[in-house]
Amino acid sequence: MAGVRLPPNYGPVYNEKFAALFEGLSKRFQIPLVPRMLDQVADYRELLQADGIHPTAEAQPKIMKNIWGGLEPMLSKP
């Protein structure tokens, strides 16, 4: 499961509860969690499109690295 964060304009309480959903579902269904798919992307304006939310093409290798960290262990299990 790949977690995402909402933009800050949703407010800290809502954002914390939203982020906690991913962790709770991961534990409940025993599936690996990549807590923040856009780690090392969302905090860098140059890696986001003009809307300030969606990543650019240049950000894709970083996103792949984040996702691969959770995916690779699953693929190596017999």
N, C-alpha and C positions, 0 to 999 in steps of 0.2 A: 504494500500500500504506500502510495506517495502522498505525504501531507503537504498542504499548502497553507499559506497565511493570507489573510485578507488585508486590504489596505488599512492604514491607521484610522481613516475617517469613520470606520465602524465602531471605534471606541475600544478601550483596553479590556473591559469586562467581556464584551461580545467576542473579541478576538481571542482571549484566553480560553473561553468556553469552546469556541470553534476549533482551536488547535487541540484541545483536550479530547475532542471527539475522535480524532485519528488515533491517538494513543489508546483510548478505551476500546475502539473497534479492533485494533491490532491485537491487544491482549485477549479480548473476548473470543476472537476467531483464530487466535494463534497464527497470525500472519506477520511476516517481517514488515517493519515500518521504516521508511525513509522520512524522518520527521519534517524535513523542509526541502522539498524538491528544488526550490529556487535559492538554496543556500549559495552564497557567494555570487549571486546574480541580482536578486531583488534590491539589494542595498547599493547597487552601482548604476547610477542613472544612464551611463553610456551603454549598458547592456540591456536597456529597456527601450521599447518603442516610444513614440511621442506621447502615448496615453499614460506613460509612467507605470504601467501595470504589466503589460505583456512583454516577454523577452524577445530580443532581436536574434537574428541568425547567428551572430557572433557568440551569443550566450549558450547556444545549443551544446557545445562540447562540455561545458561546465554542468549543465543539466544532466547530460548523459552520464557523467562521472558520478553525480549524486545518486541517480537511479541505479547505476550499475553496482554501487556499494550495497544496496539491498537485494538486488536481483542475482548477483553472482553466487552468493552462498546458497540460494535456493536451487540454482541450476547444477551445482556441484554435489548435491545430495543424491544418493542412490535411490 
